[in-house]
Amino acid sequence: MTHLHILKSTTFSLILAAVIGAVTATGANAQSAPAVSAINGKAAIGGGGFDDNAFGFAEGSFTTPLSQSFGFQADGLVGVADDGEFYGAAGHLFWRDPSAGLLGLYGGVTHVDISRDFTQYVLAGEGELYMDQVSIETLIGYGTGERIDDDIVALGNVAFYATDDLRIFGGARYLAEDLHGAAGTEIQLSQGSGAAFFAEGRYHDSDRWQAFAGIRFYFGAPKSLIRRHREDDPGTYGTDFLVQPKTGRRRIEEEREREIFFD
């Protein structure tokens, strides 16, 4: 593990620790609103490109309250790319005070069949801090799997709600020993229908990038986008891990090159 690797993972750990501390302090008093307002869900379809692959995907989530302070969300993702397919599932078990923030555990698996099969498993802690129109969102944990190096995984966003129905975010991802910049937006077109348009991008270099857009439908009581994000469902991370498949394939190619060289 390099010094730069340690510095990056430590930075994300400190951010998550700061979010946990701030949420704990802010939510010290008994919360008046439930962690999840009611059983709800969301579904999205989208498409774009990552590295040199065009891809399309569909994802969905189901969220339910477990008690006044705790909730659970299940996520699913399926998609196709130029030279393969991918799918994944994840779960969030979390405490949340909609006036303060969220703390929880995240576990997910992503399987990719692009040239060769490989699978990644992630176990992480997640945290969100709510400050008026700003949200700070973090996830940090450990990734392992088949044909994927064991490593720290970390994601962080600072999101600003320009209006209650327009979210803009910027952030970073530390995946596959690479640091990626991230940015995106989501605008709810109608509170009644729950329809929202989203667009996101990730960038490491000219060979490691991702851009996609689509439409998402929220199912539940009509409300603003900021309230949906803080009262109903946590964010999803499935598409973030699509930066990894190319790394997995490159690792296979490098192993083949070394085998040829030493034969």
Secondary structure, DSSP 8 states (H G I E B T S, - for coil): --HHHHHHHHHHHHHHHHHHHHHHHHT-S--SS-SSSSSEEEEEEEEEEETTEEEEEEEEEEEEESSSSEEEEEEEEEEEETTEEEEEEEEEEEEEETTTEEEEEEEEEEEEEESSEEEEEEEEEEEEEEETTEEEEEEEEEEEEESS--EEEEEEEEEEEEETTEEEEEEEEEETTEEEEEEEEEEEEETTTTEEEEEEEEEEETTEEEEEEEEEEEESS---HHHIIIII-----GGGGGGHHHHHHHHHHHHHHHHHHH-
